[in-house]
């Protein structure tokens, strides 16, 4: 999975995911826990920028290792928002509760794909 195509796909995924934070910021703000309301706009922008930066970093041989660790840290940093959504599923009525819980293990899959795609 260390081919250039795999890295390109990985980079494109994270760049696209990051751009969505700026295109649909209210969607991401709505999943923030209430205790972060004061900074939700800034946190959405920061997480979007982090995903874009990580996606760009994995594309270059020179920055691929940094990109790997950057994206792994980003996945860990955004995991609490995903847990918040699952635990408070009633606040996210448009998404079926089983899907909110099912997506949690996929954070580990994302981590594995980041690791494999950048070696």
C-alpha positions in Angstrom: 0.0 0.0 0.0 3.0 2.3 -0.3 2.5 3.0 -3.9 2.3 6.6 -5.2 -1.4 5.9 -6.1 -2.2 4.9 -2.5 -0.5 8.1 -1.2 -2.4 10.2 -3.8 -5.7 8.6 -2.7 -4.9 9.2 0.9 -3.8 12.8 0.3 -6.9 13.5 -1.8 -9.2 12.0 0.8 -7.8 14.2 3.6 -7.6 17.3 1.5 -11.2 16.9 0.5 -12.3 16.2 4.0 -10.5 19.3 5.2 -12.0 21.5 2.5 -15.5 20.4 3.5 -14.9 22.1 6.9 -14.8 25.4 5.1 -17.6 24.7 2.6 -20.0 23.4 5.3 -18.8 24.9 8.6 -22.1 24.8 10.3 -22.4 21.0 9.8 -19.1 20.5 11.7 -20.0 23.2 14.3 -23.2 21.3 15.1 -21.3 18.2 16.2 -19.1 20.0 18.7 -19.7 19.3 22.3 -21.5 22.2 24.1 -18.5 22.9 26.3 -16.6 23.9 23.1 -19.3 26.3 21.8 -17.2 29.3 22.5 -14.5 28.1 20.1 -16.4 26.0 17.7 -15.8 28.1 14.6 -12.1 28.3 15.3 -11.9 24.5 16.0 -13.7 23.6 12.8 -11.3 25.8 10.9 -8.3 24.4 12.7 -9.4 20.8 12.1 -10.1 21.5 8.5 -6.7 23.1 8.0 -5.1 20.2 9.9 -6.7 17.7 7.5 -5.6 19.7 4.4 -2.1 20.1 5.7 -1.8 16.4 6.5 -3.2 15.5 3.1 -0.7 17.7 1.4 2.2 16.5 3.5 1.7 12.8 2.6 1.9 13.6 -1.1 5.6 14.6 -0.9 8.4 12.1 -0.2 10.1 14.8 1.9 7.1 15.4 4.2 5.4 12.0 4.1 6.6 10.9 7.5 5.6 14.2 9.1 2.2 13.9 7.3 1.8 10.4 8.7 2.2 11.6 12.3 0.2 14.8 11.7 -2.8 12.9 10.3 -2.6 10.3 13.1 -2.6 13.1 15.7 -5.6 14.7 13.9 -7.6 11.4 13.9 -6.9 11.2 17.7 -7.9 14.8 18.2 -11.2 14.6 16.4 -12.2 11.2 18.0 -13.9 12.9 21.0 -16.3 14.7 18.7 -17.3 11.3 17.1 -17.8 9.8 20.6 -19.9 12.8 21.6 -22.1 12.2 18.6 -22.6 8.5 19.4 -23.3 9.2 23.1 -25.7 12.0 22.3 -27.4 10.4 19.3 -30.7 12.0 20.1 -29.1 15.4 19.2 -28.3 14.1 15.7 -31.6 12.7 14.6 -30.8 12.7 10.9 -28.2 10.1 11.4 -29.3 6.7 12.7 -27.7 5.9 16.1 -26.2 2.5 15.0 -24.3 4.4 12.3 -22.9 6.8 14.9 -21.6 3.9 17.0 -20.4 1.9 13.9 -18.2 4.8 12.7 -16.1 4.8 15.9 -14.1 1.7 15.0 -13.5 3.2 11.5 -11.2 5.8 13.2 -8.9 2.9 13.8 -9.2 1.9 10.2 -8.3 5.4 9.2 -5.3 5.3 11.4 -4.2 2.0 9.9 -4.7 3.3 6.3 -2.7 6.4 7.2 0.1 4.2 8.6 0.1 1.8 5.7 -0.3 4.5 3.0 2.7 6.5 4.2 5.3 3.8 4.6 
